[in-house]
Amino acid sequence: MTLGIRNNNAYIELLKSFPPRPITSEEEFLSTQKVINLLIDKGELTPDEEDYLDILGTLVYEYEEKHNTIPDIYGVELLKALIDEFSVLQKDLLSIFESESILSEILTGERPLTVDYVHKLADFFHISPSAFF
């Protein structure tokens, strides 16, 4: 039986080595992630390996969507998370805030995060201003 133009033997061997299944536990998630990491670390992949990686990635995505809830954060807490996530230094935000001391006061809750600051931060981080509210 011919399943397509490609030689499917290599793909079938990948399926045999770690059969993709819906992920139902943290242990299965970690095992699947380990296989994904091995493929990614390999560098250039064959078309069969790319297809296999796509399948595993889809399974991981579906598991994460069901099991990893992202807490609602906004305002100063969102700003702190963005600063941390993107390794932004206070001096990097001087174009938004007149001084590092103003930013420090905002981060400690001594000064409010104004609508003007929110719009400038949204532009800086390339997100919607509504994320801050």
N, CA, C and O atoms as a GROMACS GRO file, in nm:
protein
  532
    1MET      N    1   0.084  -0.118   0.000
    1MET     CA    2   0.000   0.000   0.000
    1MET      C    3   0.088   0.124   0.000
    1MET      O    4   0.181   0.133   0.079
    2THR      N    5   0.060   0.218  -0.085
    2THR     CA    6   0.137   0.341  -0.094
    2THR      C    7   0.059   0.450  -0.021
    2THR      O    8  -0.057   0.477  -0.052
    3LEU      N    9   0.126   0.512   0.076
    3LEU     CA   10   0.060   0.614   0.156
    3LEU      C   11   0.092   0.755   0.108
    3LEU      O   12   0.047   0.852   0.170
    4GLY      N   13   0.164   0.770   0.004
    4GLY     CA   14   0.200   0.901  -0.048
    4GLY      C   15   0.329   0.892  -0.125
    4GLY      O   16   0.381   0.783  -0.148
    5ILE      N   17   0.379   1.004  -0.164
    5ILE     CA   18   0.499   1.010  -0.246
    5ILE      C   19   0.624   0.980  -0.164
    5ILE      O   20   0.717   0.917  -0.215
    6ARG      N   21   0.627   1.023  -0.040
    6ARG     CA   22   0.746   1.005   0.044
    6ARG      C   23   0.766   0.859   0.083
    6ARG      O   24   0.672   0.779   0.088
    7ASN      N   25   0.892   0.828   0.113
    7ASN     CA   26   0.925   0.698   0.171
    7ASN      C   27   0.889   0.707   0.318
    7ASN      O   28   0.951   0.784   0.392
    8ASN      N   29   0.791   0.633   0.362
    8ASN     CA   30   0.739   0.644   0.498
    8ASN      C   31   0.810   0.558   0.601
    8ASN      O   32   0.774   0.561   0.718
    9ASN      N   33   0.911   0.482   0.560
    9ASN     CA   34   0.979   0.394   0.654
    9ASN      C   35   1.041   0.472   0.770
    9ASN      O   36   1.029   0.430   0.885
   10ALA      N   37   1.106   0.582   0.741
   10ALA     CA   38   1.170   0.661   0.847
   10ALA      C   39   1.064   0.718   0.942
   10ALA      O   40   1.084   0.720   1.064
   11TYR      N   41   0.952   0.762   0.887
   11TYR     CA   42   0.845   0.817   0.970
   11TYR      C   43   0.786   0.709   1.060
   11TYR      O   44   0.759   0.732   1.178
   12ILE      N   45   0.766   0.592   1.004
   12ILE     CA   46   0.711   0.480   1.082
   12ILE      C   47   0.807   0.442   1.195
   12ILE      O   48   0.762   0.406   1.304
   13GLU      N   49   0.935   0.447   1.169
   13GLU     CA   50   1.034   0.418   1.274
   13GLU      C   51   1.025   0.521   1.386
   13GLU      O   52   1.036   0.486   1.504
   14LEU      N   53   1.005   0.646   1.351
   14LEU     CA   54   0.986   0.749   1.455
   14LEU      C   55   0.862   0.720   1.538
   14LEU      O   56   0.864   0.732   1.660
   15LEU      N   57   0.756   0.682   1.472
   15LEU     CA   58   0.631   0.650   1.542
   15LEU      C   59   0.649   0.532   1.635
   15LEU      O   60   0.593   0.529   1.745
   16LYS      N   61   0.727   0.434   1.591
   16LYS     CA   62   0.752   0.317   1.674
   16LYS      C   63   0.839   0.351   1.795
   16LYS      O   64   0.819   0.296   1.904
   17SER      N   65   0.935   0.441   1.777
   17SER     CA   66   1.027   0.475   1.885
   17SER      C   67   0.957   0.548   2.000
   17SER      O   68   0.992   0.528   2.116
   18PHE      N   69   0.859   0.631   1.968
   18PHE     CA   70   0.782   0.702   2.070
   18PHE      C   71   0.645   0.732   2.010
   18PHE      O   72   0.625   0.838   1.951
   19PRO      N   73   0.552   0.639   2.024
   19PRO     CA   74   0.420   0.657   1.962
   19PRO      C   75   0.346   0.778   2.019
   19PRO      O   76   0.326   0.788   2.140
   20PRO      N   77   0.305   0.870   1.933
   20PRO     CA   78   0.232   0.987   1.982
   20PRO      C   79   0.092   0.949   2.028
   20PRO      O   80   0.017   0.881   1.958
   21ARG      N   81   0.059   0.997   2.148
   21ARG     CA   82  -0.074   0.974   2.206
   21ARG      C   83  -0.116   1.101   2.277
   21ARG      O   84  -0.031   1.182   2.314
   22PRO      N   85  -0.244   1.120   2.297
   22PRO     CA   86  -0.286   1.235   2.377
   22PRO      C   87  -0.219   1.230   2.515
   22PRO      O   88  -0.212   1.124   2.577
   23ILE      N   89  -0.172   1.344   2.560
   23ILE     CA   90  -0.100   1.352   2.688
   23ILE      C   91  -0.201   1.368   2.799
   23ILE      O   92  -0.287   1.456   2.795
   24THR      N   93  -0.190   1.282   2.901
   24THR     CA   94  -0.288   1.284   3.010
   24THR      C   95  -0.226   1.306   3.148
   24THR      O   96  -0.297   1.312   3.248
   25SER      N   97  -0.092   1.316   3.154
   25SER     CA   98  -0.028   1.335   3.284
   25SER      C   99   0.099   1.418   3.267
   25SER      O  100   0.150   1.435   3.156
   26GLU      N  101   0.147   1.469   3.378
   26GLU     CA  102   0.271   1.547   3.377
   26GLU      C  103   0.388   1.460   3.332
   26GLU      O  104   0.478   1.508   3.263
   27GLU      N  105   0.388   1.332   3.372
   27GLU     CA  106   0.494   1.240   3.331
   27GLU      C  107   0.496   1.222   3.180
   27GLU      O  108   0.602   1.225   3.118
   28GLU      N  109   0.380   1.204   3.120
   28GLU     CA  110   0.372   1.191   2.974
   28GLU      C  111   0.414   1.321   2.906
   28GLU      O  112   0.480   1.320   2.803
   29PHE      N  113   0.374   1.433   2.965
   29PHE     CA  114   0.413   1.564   2.912
   29PHE      C  115   0.565   1.577   2.909
   29PHE      O  116   0.622   1.618   2.808
   30LEU      N  117   0.630   1.543   3.020
   30LEU     CA  118   0.776   1.555   3.028
   30LEU      C  119   0.845   1.460   2.931
   30LEU      O  120   0.946   1.497   2.870
   31SER      N  121   0.793   1.340   2.915
   31SER     CA  122   0.850   1.244   2.820
   31SER      C  123   0.839   1.296   2.677
   31SER      O  124   0.933   1.287   2.598
   32THR      N  125   0.724   1.351   2.644
   32THR     CA  126   0.703   1.405   2.510
   32THR      C  127   0.794   1.525   2.487
   32THR      O  128   0.854   1.539   2.380
   33GLN      N  129   0.806   1.612   2.588
   33GLN     CA  130   0.892   1.729   2.577
   33GLN      C  131   1.038   1.687   2.558
   33GLN      O  132   1.113   1.753   2.486
   34LYS      N  133   1.078   1.578   2.622
   34LYS     CA  134   1.215   1.528   2.608
   34LYS      C  135   1.243   1.487   2.463
   34LYS      O  136   1.349   1.518   2.410
   35VAL      N  137   1.148   1.417   2.400
   35VAL     CA  138   1.164   1.377   2.261
   35VAL      C  139   1.170   1.500   2.171
   35VAL      O  140   1.251   1.506   2.078
   36ILE      N  141   1.084   1.597   2.198
   36ILE     CA  142   1.085   1.722   2.121
   36ILE      C  143   1.221   1.790   2.133
   36ILE      O  144   1.277   1.834   2.032
   37ASN      N  145   1.274   1.798   2.253
   37ASN     CA  146   1.404   1.862   2.274
   37ASN      C  147   1.515   1.790   2.199
   37ASN      O  148   1.603   1.854   2.142
   38LEU      N  149   1.510   1.657   2.199
   38LEU     CA  150   1.611   1.580   2.125
   38LEU      C  151   1.606   1.612   1.976
   38LEU      O  152   1.710   1.625   1.911
   39LEU      N  153   1.487   1.623   1.923
   39LEU     CA  154   1.473   1.657   1.781
   39LEU      C  155   1.522   1.798   1.753
   39LEU      O  156   1.594   1.821   1.656
   40ILE      N  157   1.485   1.891   1.838
   40ILE     CA  158   1.526   2.031   1.818
   40ILE      C  159   1.677   2.044   1.828
   40ILE      O  160   1.740   2.116   1.750
   41ASP      N  161   1.736   1.975   1.925
   41ASP     CA  162   1.881   1.981   1.944
   41ASP      C  163   1.957   1.920   1.827
   41ASP      O  164   2.075   1.951   1.805
   42LYS      N  165   1.892   1.836   1.753
   42LYS     CA  166   1.955   1.768   1.639
   42LYS      C  167   1.996   1.867   1.531
   42LYS      O  168   2.092   1.843   1.458
   43GLY      N  169   1.923   1.977   1.521
   43GLY     CA  170   1.953   2.075   1.416
   43GLY      C  171   1.860   2.057   1.299
   43GLY      O  172   1.738   2.058   1.314
   44GLU      N  173   1.918   2.041   1.182
   44GLU     CA  174   1.837   2.028   1.061
   44GLU      C  175   1.764   1.893   1.062
   44GLU      O  176   1.825   1.788   1.085
   45LEU      N  177   1.634   1.899   1.035
   45LEU     CA  178   1.551   1.779   1.040
   45LEU      C  179   1.509   1.736   0.900
   45LEU      O  180   1.499   1.818   0.808
   46THR      N  181   1.485   1.608   0.887
   46THR     CA  182   1.430   1.556   0.762
   46THR      C  183   1.281   1.592   0.758
   46THR      O  184   1.224   1.627   0.861
   47PRO      N  185   1.219   1.586   0.642
   47PRO     CA  186   1.074   1.611   0.636
   47PRO      C  187   0.995   1.519   0.729
   47PRO      O  188   0.897   1.562   0.790
   48ASP      N  189   1.037   1.394   0.740
   48ASP     CA  190   0.968   1.300   0.830
   48ASP      C  191   0.981   1.346   0.976
   48ASP      O  192   0.884   1.342   1.051
   49GLU      N  193   1.100   1.389   1.013
   49GLU     CA  194   1.122   1.436   1.150
   49GLU      C  195   1.042   1.564   1.178
   49GLU      O  196   0.990   1.583   1.287
   50GLU      N  197   1.034   1.652   1.078
   50GLU     CA  198   0.954   1.774   1.092
   50GLU      C  199   0.806   1.740   1.114
   50GLU      O  200   0.740   1.800   1.200
   51ASP      N  201   0.755   1.645   1.037
   51ASP     CA  202   0.615   1.605   1.053
   51ASP      C  203   0.591   1.546   1.193
   51ASP      O  204   0.492   1.577   1.259
   52TYR      N  205   0.683   1.462   1.235
   52TYR     CA  206   0.674   1.399   1.367
   52TYR      C  207   0.680   1.505   1.476
   52TYR      O  208   0.604   1.499   1.573
   53LEU      N  209   0.771   1.601   1.462
   53LEU     CA  210   0.782   1.710   1.559
   53LEU      C  211   0.653   1.791   1.564
   53LEU      O  212   0.609   1.832   1.671
   54ASP      N  213   0.592   1.815   1.449
   54ASP     CA  214   0.464   1.887   1.445
   54ASP      C  215   0.356   1.814   1.525
   54ASP      O  216   0.280   1.876   1.600
   55ILE      N  217   0.351   1.683   1.508
   55ILE     CA  218   0.251   1.603   1.582
   55ILE      C  219   0.275   1.613   1.732
   55ILE      O  220   0.182   1.638   1.809
   56LEU      N  221   0.400   1.594   1.774
   56LEU     CA  222   0.432   1.602   1.917
   56LEU      C  223   0.404   1.741   1.972
   56LEU      O  224   0.353   1.756   2.082
   57GLY      N  225   0.439   1.843   1.894
   57GLY     CA  226   0.413   1.980   1.936
   57GLY      C  227   0.265   2.008   1.954
   57GLY      O  228   0.226   2.078   2.047
   58THR      N  229   0.184   1.953   1.868
   58THR     CA  230   0.038   1.969   1.879
   58THR      C  231  -0.014   1.902   2.006
   58THR      O  232  -0.100   1.958   2.076
   59LEU      N  233   0.039   1.785   2.036
   59LEU     CA  234  -0.004   1.715   2.158
   59LEU      C  235   0.036   1.794   2.284
   59LEU      O  236  -0.042   1.803   2.378
   60VAL      N  237   0.156   1.849   2.284
   60VAL     CA  238   0.201   1.931   2.398
   60VAL      C  239   0.114   2.056   2.410
   60VAL      O  240   0.073   2.092   2.520
   61TYR      N  241   0.088   2.121   2.298
   61TYR     CA  242   0.004   2.241   2.299
   61TYR      C  243  -0.134   2.211   2.357
   61TYR      O  244  -0.184   2.285   2.441
   62GLU      N  245  -0.196   2.102   2.312
   62GLU     CA  246  -0.328   2.066   2.361
   62GLU      C  247  -0.326   2.039   2.511
   62GLU      O  248  -0.418   2.079   2.583
   63TYR      N  249  -0.223   1.971   2.558
   63TYR     CA  250  -0.212   1.943   2.702
   63TYR      C  251  -0.196   2.073   2.781
   63TYR      O  252  -0.261   2.093   2.883
   64GLU      N  253  -0.109   2.161   2.732
   64GLU     CA  254  -0.087   2.287   2.802
   64GLU      C  255  -0.212   2.373   2.804
   64GLU      O  256  -0.240   2.439   2.904
   65GLU      N  257  -0.287   2.373   2.695
   65GLU     CA  258  -0.411   2.452   2.691
   65GLU      C  259  -0.510   2.404   2.797
   65GLU      O  260  -0.582   2.486   2.856
   66LYS      N  261  -0.515   2.274   2.821
   66LYS     CA  262  -0.608   2.219   2.919
   66LYS      C  263  -0.559   2.232   3.062
   66LYS      O  264  -0.639   2.248   3.154
   67HIS      N  265  -0.427   2.226   3.083
   67HIS     CA  266  -0.375   2.214   3.218
   67HIS      C  267  -0.298   2.334   3.272
   67HIS      O  268  -0.276   2.342   3.393
   68ASN      N  269  -0.257   2.423   3.189
   68ASN     CA  270  -0.180   2.538   3.236
   68ASN      C  271  -0.263   2.665   3.221
   68ASN      O  272  -0.273   2.722   3.112
   69THR      N  273  -0.321   2.706   3.329
   69THR     CA  274  -0.398   2.829   3.326
   69THR      C  275  -0.305   2.946   3.354
   69THR      O  276  -0.220   2.940   3.442
   70ILE      N  277  -0.324   3.050   3.279
   70ILE     CA  278  -0.244   3.170   3.297
   70ILE      C  279  -0.324   3.265   3.386
   70ILE      O  280  -0.437   3.299   3.353
   71PRO      N  281  -0.265   3.306   3.498
   71PRO     CA  282  -0.339   3.394   3.587
   71PRO      C  283  -0.361   3.531   3.522
   71PRO      O  284  -0.278   3.579   3.445
   72ASP      N  285  -0.474   3.590   3.554
   72ASP     CA  286  -0.503   3.724   3.504
   72ASP      C  287  -0.418   3.824   3.582
   72ASP      O  288  -0.433   3.839   3.703
   73ILE      N  289  -0.330   3.889   3.511
   73ILE     CA  290  -0.253   3.996   3.574
   73ILE      C  291  -0.269   4.121   3.490
   73ILE      O  292  -0.289   4.113   3.369
   74TYR      N  293  -0.261   4.233   3.553
   74TYR     CA  294  -0.278   4.359   3.483
   74TYR      C  295  -0.206   4.467   3.562
   74TYR      O  296  -0.152   4.442   3.670
   75GLY      N  297  -0.205   4.586   3.507
   75GLY     CA  298  -0.145   4.700   3.575
   75GLY      C  299   0.002   4.679   3.606
   75GLY      O  300   0.079   4.632   3.522
   76VAL      N  301   0.039   4.715   3.726
   76VAL     CA  302   0.178   4.710   3.770
   76VAL      C  303   0.229   4.565   3.769
   76VAL      O  304   0.345   4.541   3.736
   77GLU      N  305   0.144   4.470   3.806
   77GLU     CA  306   0.187   4.330   3.807
   77GLU      C  307   0.223   4.284   3.665
   77GLU      O  308   0.320   4.211   3.646
   78LEU      N  309   0.145   4.326   3.566
   78LEU     CA  310   0.177   4.294   3.427
   78LEU      C  311   0.308   4.360   3.387
   78LEU      O  312   0.393   4.297   3.324
   79LEU      N  313   0.326   4.485   3.424
   79LEU     CA  314   0.450   4.555   3.394
   79LEU      C  315   0.570   4.482   3.453
   79LEU      O  316   0.672   4.465   3.385
   80LYS      N  317   0.559   4.439   3.577
   80LYS     CA  318   0.668   4.364   3.641
   80LYS      C  319   0.697   4.234   3.566
   80LYS      O  320   0.813   4.198   3.546
   81ALA      N  321   0.592   4.165   3.524
   81ALA     CA  322   0.609   4.039   3.452
   81ALA      C  323   0.676   4.063   3.317
   81ALA      O  324   0.762   3.986   3.275
   82LEU      N  325   0.636   4.170   3.248
   82LEU     CA  326   0.696   4.201   3.118
   82LEU      C  327   0.844   4.239   3.133
   82LEU      O  328   0.928   4.197   3.054
   83ILE      N  329   0.873   4.318   3.235
   83ILE     CA  330   1.012   4.357   3.261
   83ILE      C  331   1.096   4.232   3.286
   83ILE      O  332   1.207   4.219   3.234
   84ASP      N  333   1.044   4.142   3.365
   84ASP     CA  334   1.116   4.019   3.396
   84ASP      C  335   1.129   3.928   3.274
   84ASP      O  336   1.237   3.876   3.245
   85GLU      N  337   1.019   3.911   3.202
   85GLU     CA  338   1.017   3.821   3.086
   85GLU      C  339   1.115   3.864   2.978
   85GLU      O  340   1.183   3.781   2.917
   86PHE      N  341   1.122   3.994   2.953
   86PHE     CA  342   1.207   4.046   2.846
   86PHE      C  343   1.340   4.101   2.895
   86PHE      O  344   1.414   4.163   2.819
   87SER      N  345   1.370   4.078   3.023
   87SER     CA  346   1.497   4.124   3.083
   87SER      C  347   1.522   4.272   3.055
   87SER      O  348   1.632   4.312   3.016
   88VAL      N  349   1.418   4.352   3.076
   88VAL     CA  350   1.427   4.496   3.053
   88VAL      C  351   1.484   4.562   3.178
   88VAL      O  352   1.444   4.530   3.290
   89LEU      N  353   1.578   4.652   3.157
   89LEU     CA  354   1.634   4.729   3.267
   89LEU      C  355   1.555   4.858   3.282
   89LEU      O  356   1.493   4.905   3.187
   90GLN      N  357   1.557   4.915   3.402
   90GLN     CA  358   1.484   5.039   3.423
   90GLN      C  359   1.530   5.148   3.327
   90GLN      O  360   1.449   5.228   3.280
   91LYS      N  361   1.659   5.152   3.298
   91LYS     CA  362   1.710   5.255   3.207
   91LYS      C  363   1.654   5.239   3.066
   91LYS      O  364   1.648   5.335   2.990
   92ASP      N  365   1.612   5.116   3.030
   92ASP     CA  366   1.553   5.092   2.898
   92ASP      C  367   1.416   5.158   2.885
   92ASP      O  368   1.367   5.178   2.774
   93LEU      N  369   1.356   5.190   2.998
   93LEU     CA  370   1.222   5.249   2.996
   93LEU      C  371   1.222   5.401   3.017
   93LEU      O  372   1.117   5.461   3.039
   94LEU      N  373   1.340   5.462   3.009
   94LEU     CA  374   1.349   5.608   3.029
   94LEU      C  375   1.276   5.686   2.922
   94LEU      O  376   1.238   5.801   2.945
   95SER      N  377   1.254   5.627   2.805
   95SER     CA  378   1.178   5.696   2.701
   95SER      C  379   1.030   5.706   2.738
   95SER      O  380   0.956   5.787   2.682
   96ILE      N  381   0.987   5.625   2.833
   96ILE     CA  382   0.847   5.625   2.877
   96ILE      C  383   0.832   5.706   3.005
   96ILE      O  384   0.742   5.789   3.017
   97PHE      N  385   0.920   5.681   3.099
   97PHE     CA  386   0.916   5.749   3.228
   97PHE      C  387   1.028   5.852   3.230
   97PHE      O  388   1.136   5.829   3.176
   98GLU      N  389   1.003   5.964   3.293
   98GLU     CA  390   1.102   6.072   3.292
   98GLU      C  391   1.229   6.036   3.368
   98GLU      O  392   1.336   6.091   3.341
   99SER      N  393   1.216   5.944   3.462
   99SER     CA  394   1.333   5.905   3.541
   99SER      C  395   1.314   5.764   3.595
   99SER      O  396   1.202   5.711   3.599
  100GLU      N  397   1.425   5.704   3.636
  100GLU     CA  398   1.417   5.571   3.697
  100GLU      C  399   1.343   5.577   3.830
  100GLU      O  400   1.280   5.479   3.870
  101SER      N  401   1.350   5.690   3.897
  101SER     CA  402   1.281   5.701   4.026
  101SER      C  403   1.130   5.698   4.010
  101SER      O  404   1.060   5.643   4.094
  102ILE      N  405   1.079   5.755   3.901
  102ILE     CA  406   0.935   5.749   3.875
  102ILE      C  407   0.894   5.603   3.851
  102ILE      O  408   0.793   5.557   3.905
  103LEU      N  409   0.971   5.533   3.772
  103LEU     CA  410   0.941   5.393   3.748
  103LEU      C  411   0.947   5.313   3.878
  103LEU      O  412   0.861   5.229   3.903
  104SER      N  413   1.046   5.339   3.959
  104SER     CA  414   1.057   5.270   4.089
  104SER      C  415   0.935   5.296   4.175
  104SER      O  416   0.884   5.205   4.240
  105GLU      N  417   0.888   5.419   4.176
  105GLU     CA  418   0.769   5.454   4.255
  105GLU      C  419   0.645   5.382   4.201
  105GLU      O  420   0.560   5.339   4.279
  106ILE      N  421   0.636   5.368   4.071
  106ILE     CA  422   0.522   5.297   4.012
  106ILE      C  423   0.530   5.148   4.049
  106ILE      O  424   0.430   5.087   4.085
  107LEU      N  425   0.650   5.092   4.040
  107LEU     CA  426   0.666   4.949   4.069
  107LEU      C  427   0.642   4.916   4.216
  107LEU      O  428   0.603   4.804   4.248
  108THR      N  429   0.664   5.012   4.304
  108THR     CA  430   0.640   4.988   4.447
  108THR      C  431   0.500   5.031   4.490
  108THR      O  432   0.464   5.014   4.607
  109GLY      N  433   0.421   5.085   4.399
  109GLY     CA  434   0.285   5.126   4.432
  109GLY      C  435   0.274   5.264   4.491
  109GLY      O  436   0.166   5.304   4.534
  110GLU      N  437   0.383   5.338   4.495
  110GLU     CA  438   0.380   5.474   4.550
  110GLU      C  439   0.321   5.575   4.452
  110GLU      O  440   0.278   5.682   4.494
  111ARG      N  441   0.318   5.541   4.326
  111ARG     CA  442   0.268   5.630   4.220
  111ARG      C  443   0.180   5.546   4.128
  111ARG      O  444   0.212   5.430   4.102
  112PRO      N  445   0.070   5.603   4.079
  112PRO     CA  446  -0.018   5.525   3.991
  112PRO      C  447   0.038   5.512   3.849
  112PRO      O  448   0.118   5.594   3.803
  113LEU      N  449  -0.005   5.408   3.782
  113LEU     CA  450   0.029   5.386   3.642
  113LEU      C  451  -0.077   5.460   3.560
  113LEU      O  452  -0.192   5.417   3.555
  114THR      N  453  -0.038   5.571   3.497
  114THR     CA  454  -0.134   5.655   3.426
  114THR      C  455  -0.169   5.597   3.289
  114THR      O  456  -0.100   5.509   3.238
  115VAL      N  457  -0.276   5.648   3.231
  115VAL     CA  458  -0.319   5.606   3.099
  115VAL      C  459  -0.210   5.637   2.995
  115VAL      O  460  -0.186   5.558   2.904
  116ASP      N  461  -0.144   5.752   3.009
  116ASP     CA  462  -0.037   5.788   2.918
  116ASP      C  463   0.077   5.686   2.925
  116ASP      O  464   0.128   5.642   2.823
  117TYR      N  465   0.116   5.649   3.046
  117TYR     CA  466   0.221   5.548   3.063
  117TYR      C  467   0.178   5.414   3.003
  117TYR      O  468   0.258   5.346   2.940
  118VAL      N  469   0.053   5.378   3.023
  118VAL     CA  470   0.001   5.250   2.970
  118VAL      C  471   0.014   5.246   2.819
  118VAL      O  472   0.058   5.146   2.763
  119HIS      N  473  -0.024   5.353   2.751
  119HIS     CA  474  -0.015   5.356   2.606
  119HIS      C  475   0.130   5.347   2.558
  119HIS      O  476   0.161   5.277   2.461
  120LYS      N  477   0.218   5.417   2.626
  120LYS     CA  478   0.360   5.411   2.590
  120LYS      C  479   0.418   5.272   2.616
  120LYS      O  480   0.497   5.221   2.537
  121LEU      N  481   0.380   5.211   2.728
  121LEU     CA  482   0.426   5.075   2.759
  121LEU      C  483   0.373   4.974   2.658
  121LEU      O  484   0.446   4.884   2.616
  122ALA      N  485   0.248   4.990   2.619
  122ALA     CA  486   0.188   4.900   2.520
  122ALA      C  487   0.265   4.908   2.388
  122ALA      O  488   0.291   4.805   2.325
  123ASP      N  489   0.302   5.028   2.348
  123ASP     CA  490   0.383   5.043   2.226
  123ASP      C  491   0.520   4.979   2.244
  123ASP      O  492   0.570   4.912   2.154
  124PHE      N  493   0.580   5.001   2.359
  124PHE     CA  494   0.714   4.948   2.386
  124PHE      C  495   0.716   4.795   2.382
  124PHE      O  496   0.806   4.735   2.324
  125PHE      N  497   0.616   4.732   2.446
  125PHE     CA  498   0.612   4.587   2.455
  125PHE      C  499   0.532   4.521   2.342
  125PHE      O  500   0.521   4.399   2.335
  126HIS      N  501   0.476   4.604   2.254
  126HIS     CA  502   0.398   4.555   2.139
  126HIS      C  503   0.279   4.470   2.184
  126HIS      O  504   0.259   4.359   2.136
  127ILE      N  505   0.203   4.524   2.278
  127ILE     CA  506   0.080   4.459   2.325
  127ILE      C  507  -0.031   4.561   2.324
  127ILE      O  508  -0.007   4.680   2.306
  128SER      N  509  -0.151   4.515   2.344
  128SER     CA  510  -0.265   4.604   2.351
  128SER      C  511  -0.266   4.678   2.484
  128SER      O  512  -0.239   4.618   2.588
  129PRO      N  513  -0.298   4.807   2.482
  129PRO     CA  514  -0.310   4.880   2.609
  129PRO      C  515  -0.413   4.818   2.703
  129PRO      O  516  -0.401   4.830   2.825
  130SER      N  517  -0.514   4.753   2.647
  130SER     CA  518  -0.618   4.693   2.730
  130SER      C  519  -0.564   4.584   2.821
  130SER      O  520  -0.627   4.551   2.921
  131ALA      N  521  -0.448   4.527   2.787
  131ALA     CA  522  -0.389   4.423   2.871
  131ALA      C  523  -0.355   4.476   3.011
  131ALA      O  524  -0.348   4.398   3.107
  132PHE      N  525  -0.335   4.605   3.022
  132PHE     CA  526  -0.298   4.665   3.150
  132PHE      C  527  -0.420   4.691   3.239
  132PHE      O  528  -0.405   4.722   3.357
  133PHE      N  529  -0.542   4.678   3.182
  133PHE     CA  530  -0.662   4.709   3.260
  133PHE      C  531  -0.738   4.586   3.303
  133PHE      O  532  -0.841   4.597   3.369
   0.00000   0.00000   0.00000
